Amino acid sequence: MDRRSFMYAALAVTAAPSALAQSHAAPAARPAAPEFPPVDARTVWLVGDGPPGDPTAFAPRLAALVQAHQGPARDTYLGGGAVAELEAAFAALLGKEDAAFFPTGTLANNVALRMLCGEHPHALVQHESHLYRDESDTPARLGGITLVPLAAGRTSPTLEEVSTAIDEAEKGPYPLKVGAIALESPVRRTNGALVPLETVAAIAKLARAHGAGLHLDAARLLLAPPSVDVKAYAAHFDTVYVSLYKYLGAPFGAVLAGTKAQVAQARELRHLYGGLIAQGWMAALVALDSLRGFSERMAAAHAAAARLLQALEAKGKVRRRPEPNPSNIHLLEMSEAQAQAAFERCRQAGVRLAHWSEGAVPLYVNETLTRRPVEEYVKLLLG
């Protein structure tokens, strides 16, 4: 019996009701979760930004990368080594002067906001953003910054909403200057939808007219379709944060890019916020390795997804829910019974599929999609 089978067996034994409980007609124990086949080179995740971390695979990969690396890989308090190489690579990718390694995206977001706000701790954010919903009020608690949420339930505020929020701050009985505007794109809470480039450009122009900094939470921007020019998108923002672990295989980490002066200040604030860890080379090495050819691999995955979606809709059993600005998530509308059957077929074949919710199954585009032919997915999803 392998480790996974043993684990499920152990859980089943632990959860099983005792004979005494059964004699008193206690509710039956919940059945164990269905088991997937062992992970191998053909395992596919149609859910999530990529495969989850695997310690047994990570350790030998890291060792091989250390052996193959030219020059010293080790950094000292995030200076030099692979960390410096990663920072240079992301600065070039995002079209910025410099970039700094951060241990977490939450820290990168909050340092950027603190830096851009300066002496004006009043910032506009999306209601559905990670910065507003998932960071425990860090801007207010550690940075003294008041967040004004916009566009509840939607991907992006309109230009009119942003303009109104600025006017309410600047023209109220006790005027306040908006120090910064933060946008997340793609927005995970709206199924990975992107803020349209024309909206970004309009908000950026308005922000500059009022002297407000503009920050982009681009944690998942590299997952966007190849039609999105990452450098052109990032050009509208003063600072840009990208995640290293969601799809680049690193165990942790993020980068924050901007001008040389901004990044120097960000490094200082990183230390003040407690984020100057002793070494980050292990995350940097893996992210650097994954970054090579990543855009080409994602382009191939998006092309395969387009063929798959076309084939599914041609069968007349599944409808793709319209989304004008998708990144790597598509909603497949189907009945719950269809979805359950598809999940079971996929499970047996070693393909992870998300569960049905609100009339649809989300299909995630990531690198693993290219591991099998499109025709196989059509059979698994439709039977």
N, C-alpha and C positions, 0 to 999 in steps of 0.2 A: 504493500500500500504506500502511495506517495504521500508527501507532506500535506498536500491540500486535502486529499481524501481522508487522511488521519484527522486533520483539523475538523472537517465537517462531521466525521464520525464522533469525535469527542464532543462537539457541540450538541449533536443529536442525543448522545447519552446523557449529557448534563441537563438538557431541556426536557427529557422524557419524564412523564408523571410517574410517581411511585405507585405501587400496587394499592397502597392504602388510599391514596388520592383517587385512584380509579374506582375503588369500591364505594366511594362517596360521590360518584358521578361528577367529578371535577371536569372542567372543560378540557378537551383534548389539547395536547401540546401543539403549538404552531409547527407545521412541517419545516424541515430545513430548507434553506434557500437552494434553488437548483444549481447544480455544479456545472461549471464550464470546463471544457477540455483543457489540458495543460497549455500554457502559453508557449508558442513556437514562432517560427519565422512567418507563418501564414496567419497568425492571429490578427484580427482586425478590430479596431475600435471605431464604430460609427457613432460613438458618443464621446464627448470630451475633446480637448484640444490636441490630444495625442495619447500614447500609451502611458499608463502610470509608471512611476519609477520602480525599477527592479534591482534591489541591492546585489543579487547574485550576478547580474549582468553588468551593473555599474562598476563594481570593483575591478574586474579585469579590463574593462574599457579604459578606465582612468589610468591604470598601470601602463597600458599600451600607449596612451597619449603622452604620459610622462616620458617614456622611453623614446618616443618619436619626436618629441618637442625639441626644436633648435634653440639652444641657450637655456638659461635657468627659467624654470616655470614658476618657482616659488616667489611670492610677493612678501613684503614686510609691511604690515598694517596697510594693506591695499595699495601699496606703492611698488611699481616695477613688475617684472615677470609677466605671467599670462594675463594678469589683471590689466596691466598697461596696454597690452596688445588688444584685449577685448574692448577697452575704452576707445582706442583709436579706430577699431573696426566699426563700432557703432556710431562714432562721430561722423565717419565717412558715409555710412549707410543712411543716416538721418540728415546729412547735409549741414551738420553743426560744427562749430569750431572745436569743441571738446566734449567729453563725456566722463562721468564718474560712476564707478561700481558702487552699488548699494546692496546690503544684505536682504532687504525686502522692498516690495513695491509700495507698501504703506508708508515706509520711511521716505522713499523717493517722492511720493506725492506730497507729503506734508512738508518736507524740506523745500520743495519747489514753491509751494504756496506761501510758506513763511518768508522765503527770499523775495518773491515777486510782490507780496503785499507791502513789505518794508514798514513804513510808518503809518500805513493805512490798512488796518486789519479788518477789512470788509470784502468778502469774496462771493461771487456768483457761481453756482454749480448746478448740474442736473440733479433733479430729485432722485433719479434712478441710478446715479453713479455710485461706484465703489467708495469714492471719497466721502460721500454723504451718508451712505447706508451701511457701510461695512468697516468703518475705521474708528468706531467707538468715540466719536466726537473729538478725535485727536486735535484737529485744528483749533477748536475752542479750548480744550483742556491743557494743551501744551504750548499752543502758539497764540492764544488769545484772539483768534480770528473768528468772526461771525460769518457763518455760511448762510447764504440766501438761496434756497432751492427753487429751481424752475422746471417746468415741463413735467409735472407728475404724471406717471404712466406712459410717457412718450420718450422717444430716443433723444430728441433735441429741442431746445427752446427755439422759438422763432426770433428773428431779428427784432421784431416789435416787442417781444417779451423782455429781451435783454435790454433794449433801450428804455423801456418803462421802468425796469428794476434800477437802472443807473439813475434815471431821473428822480425816482422816489428817494434814492440815497442822497443825491446831490442837491435836490431842490426842496427837501423837507424842512420843517421848522428848525431842525438841528442838523445841518448838512454834513454828510459823510462822503468821503471819496472812496470809490470802489478801487481797491488795490489790485485785485486779480480776478480773472475769470478762468475757471477750469472746465474743460470738456473731456469726457471719456468717449473714446471711439476706437473699436466697436463697443457697444453697450450690451453687456451680457444679460442684463435684466430685461432687455427688449429683444431677446433672441439673437444677439450679436449684430444688430443693425448698426450701420455706420452713420455718423453725422455727415450729410452731404457736403461735398467740397465747397459748393457755392455758399452754403450756410456758414461753413467755417470761415471762408474768405470775408463774408459780410460782417460776421462777429469780430473777426480780427481787425478789420478796418475801424469798426466802432470802438473797440477796446483801445486802440492806439490813439484815436481822437480824444479819448478821455484819460489817457495816461495810465491805463490799467494793463498789467502784465497778462499774458495768455499762456496757460499750461495745458498740455495734452497728456491725459492718461491713455497711452497707446499700448497698454499691456499686451493686447492681442492683435495689434495692427498688422503684424507680419503674416497673419492668417488670412488677410483680405485677398480677394481675387486679384489676378495679375493686372487687371485694368486699373487698379489703384496704384498711383505713383507715390510710393512711401515718402520719398524725399520732397516731392512737391506738396504733399499733404502736410508734412512736418514743418515746411518752410513758413507757414502762417503763425507758428507758435514760438514763444520765447524759450520754453523748456518742454522736453518730451521724455516721458518714461516708458521703457519697454521691459517686459518680464523676460527672465532667462529660464525659468523652470516650467512654465506652462506647456511649452512645445519645443524647447531647445534642449531638453534633457538634463539641464543642470539641477543639482539637488536643492538649490536656493538661488536667490539673487535677482538683481535688476540693474538697469543702467539709467542714468539721468543725463540728458544731453542739453547743451545750450552754448552760449558764448564762453570764451575762456574766463572772463571775469565772473560770470554767473556760476560756472562749474567750480571755480576756486572758492567762491562763497559757499556753494553747496557742500563741498568737502569739509569746510569748517563747521557748518551746521550739522553735517553727518556725525562729526565727532561730539558736538554738544548734545545731540540727541541720543548718544550712546550707540551709534552704528559703526564705529571704527573698529571692526573686528580684526583679529591678528592676521588672518590669512583668508584669501578668497580664491586662490589659484585653482582649487579643485572644481569649483563652479565655473570659473572662467575658461579653463581648458576644454571642458565638455561643451559649453555654449559656443566657443569658437569653432570647435569641430563641427557641431551641428549647423552653424551658420553658413559654412561653406556649401554652396549649392542649394541652400534651403529654398530660396525663391523659385528655383527651377523645379524642385520637388513639389512645392505647393502648387505651382502652375499646372503640373501634371495631375495632381490630385483634383484640382478644380475642373480640369478638362474631363477627367473621368466622372466626376460628380454631375457635370452637365449632361454627359451621355446617359448616365444612370437615370437622372430625373426625366429626361426626354423619353427614355424607354418605358419608365414606370407610367407616365401619363398617357403614353400611346396605348397602353393596355386598357385604359379606361377604368381601372380599379382604385387608383390613387390620384389625388389632386394636390399639387403643390400650392400652399397658401401664398398669395402674392405678398412680396416685400420689396419695395423699391430700392432699398440700399442694403442688401444682405452682405455679410462677410463670409463666414464659414458654416452657418447654420441655416438649414432649410426645413420648413415644417411640412410633413406629409400628412394630409388629411385622409383619414380612413376610419372605419368603425373600430370600436374597442375589440371586438372579436377578431377582426383582421389583424390588429396590432398584436394581440396575444399569441395568435398562431405564428405570426412572423417572428416574434421574439423567441418562441420555442425553436423554430427552425434555425434561426441564427445561433441560438445558444448551442445547439447540438453540433453546429458547423464551426464553432469557435469564433463567431462574430458577435461582438458586443453591440447591442442595440438599446436605445433609450426606451423607457416605458411610455405608453400612451397617456396623454394628459390634455384635457380641454379640446378633444376632437382631433388631435394630431400627434404624430411621433416626430420629434426633432432628429434630423439627420445631420451629423457633424462631418465636415470635410477636414481631414487631416492626412498626414503622410501615409498612414497605414491603409488608406483606401486603395492605393495602387498595388496592393499585395495580391489582389485577385481580379479576375476579369469582370467587367460590368455585368455580363450575362449571368454570372453566378449570383450576384446580389439581387438581380431581378427575380430569379427563381426563389431565393430565400425570402424575399419580402412579399412576393405575391403567391407563392406556392405553385 
